[in-house]
């Protein structure tokens, strides 16, 4: 039986932790992130909605020193130290052939047939929905008491070759370092626009 929940507004402390006071970190305290914490992040992340529950994200959790060195060597100079210092850096990738998993991920109808023969459509859907899943990952990181530092600034093709060599239909989207953020590594909060600046209600 599905447990019924009545939505309530989260506490200010919780909203501060996930949104208002959370920051993107550039440096990290010397505290490890456990495999159990990585699994906890994933268990929350996977619950976020994706189109037809396609779940296209494919993640490599870069944790060993060798893997960090490899990833750092494929990143821009400004990102290398961040990757090497972080306890974990997640490579958020996506599977172009995610539709092969739809018979069990979305069993309500023949969703696989929607994507058969349409690789361009699959690439678009996989990129969009893996981006959503990457955002869910960051919220999950904060929810379990950790910090994150999302980044682009790396050679996607080289990362794909190095980390998805056995999965040639997987592509990297962006990366995100995870750990206990060093408060000394962040800038002053950048401006955030008021509602009326970029929104209207039609």
N, C-alpha and C positions, 0 to 999 in steps of 0.2 A: 504494500500500500504506500502511495506517495505521501510523504509528510507535508502537511499544509502549513505554510508560513503566512503571516500577515506582515506586509512590509512596514517597517518603521524607519524613521530618520536615524541615521547612525549618530553616535555621540560626536561632539566637537573634537575630542581627543583622537578618535578614529579618523575623522575627516582630515584633521591636521596631519596625521601620520601618513595617510595615503595621498593627499592632494596639497593642502594649503601650506604645510611646512616642509613637505618633501622637496628634495633638491637632486639635481644631477651632479654626481661627484666625479672629480678628476683625480682623486688620490684616495688611498685606502689604508685603514689601520691594519696592523699585523695580527689579524684574527681570522682563523680559517672558516670556511663554509663547508658544512658536512654534506655527505651524499643524502642524508635524511632531509636536510633543508632543501636540497635541489629537488628531491621527489615531492616535497610539500609544495614547492612553487608550481611544479607541473600539475599536481592534482587540483590546484585552484585555477591555473591558467586554462586548462582544458575545458572548464565549465562555461567559459565565455562563448557567446553565440558566433557561429560562422554560417555562411550561406549553405543551406542543405546539410548542415553539420559536416562540411567537407573536411575540416581539420587538416589543412594542407601544410601546416608548419612542421618542419623537420629540424630538430635542434641538436647541435653539438655543444656540450658543456665542456669548455676548455679549462682544465683544472691542473693537469700535470705540467711540470716545468718544461718538458720537451714540447708539449702542445702549445704552451704559452709562447715559447720562443719561436715556434713555427708561425703562429698567427701574428705575432708582433712583427716578424720579418716581412709580412705581407701587408702591413698597415702603413699609413702615413707617419712621418717622423713624429708628429705631435701626439700620436696615439700609442706609440710603442711602449713607452714607460707605463702608461695607464694599464695596458693589457698585462704587462709583466708583473705589475704590483698587485693587481686584483686577484683575490682568491679564485674567482671563476669568471670567465667571459663566455656568454652564450652566443653562439652563432645561430641566429634565427634564419633558417632557410625555408624553402617550400618545394613541394613535389609537383612537377608539371603533370604527372599522371595520378594525381590524387583521386581521380574518378574511379580508379580500379578498386578503391576501398569503400566506395559508396554503397554497394549492396548490403554491407553490415553496418556502416555508419548511419545510413539513412534508409532503413528497410521499408518505409511506408509506401514507396513507389519506386519505379525504375529510374532513379536519378542518374545512374551511370549513362544511360542513353542520351541524356541532355548534353553530355560533354564529349561523347564519342565522335571522332573525326573533326573536332574543333580545337586544335592545339592553341591557336591564338586566344580563343576564349578561355581555355584552361589556364594559360599563362596569366591572363588578366585577373581571373578569379583567384588563382593561387597567390599572386602577389598581393592583391587587396586583402584577402582574408588572413594571410600570414602576417601582414602588417597589423591587422586587428589583434591577432594572437600575440604578437610582440608587445603591443600595448597592454594586453591582459597580463602578460608575463611581468611587466614592470609594476603593475598594480599588485600582483601577487607577491613579488619581491618585497614591496613595502609592507604588505599585509602581514608577512611572517617576521617582520622586524629587521629586515635588511635594507640596504640601499642599492641604487643602481646608477649606471652611467652609460646611456645609449650613445652609440657612435656609428657614423658612416666612415669615410676616410680610410678605405682599404681597397685592395685589388680584388674585386668580386670574382673574376675569372680564376685568378690564382688561388683564392680561398676555396672555390668550388673544386678545383683540381686537387688541392691538398687535403681537404676535409670531407669531400663527397666523392672521392675517387671511385668508390664501390657503388655509388648511386648516381649514375650519369644524368638522370632526369631531375636531380635536385639542384637548386640554385640558392645562393645566399642572398638575403635581403638586407639585414643590418646586424650589428653586433651590440651586445650590452654587457658591460662589466657589472659584477655583483659582489657585494661584500658589506663590510662595515665602513661607511664613508668617513674620511678624515675631514672634519669641519674646516681645517686650514686650507683645503684644496678648492673650496667653492668661492665664486664671485658673489658680489652683492646681487640680490634678487633683481632680475631684469623686469622691465615693465610688463604688465598684463593689461590688455585692453578692457575697458568697460563694455557692457553688453551692447550699447547702441553703436559702438564703433564698427563692429563687423557683423551685426545681427539685425534682423527685423522679423516681426511676427506677421505672417500674411493672413 
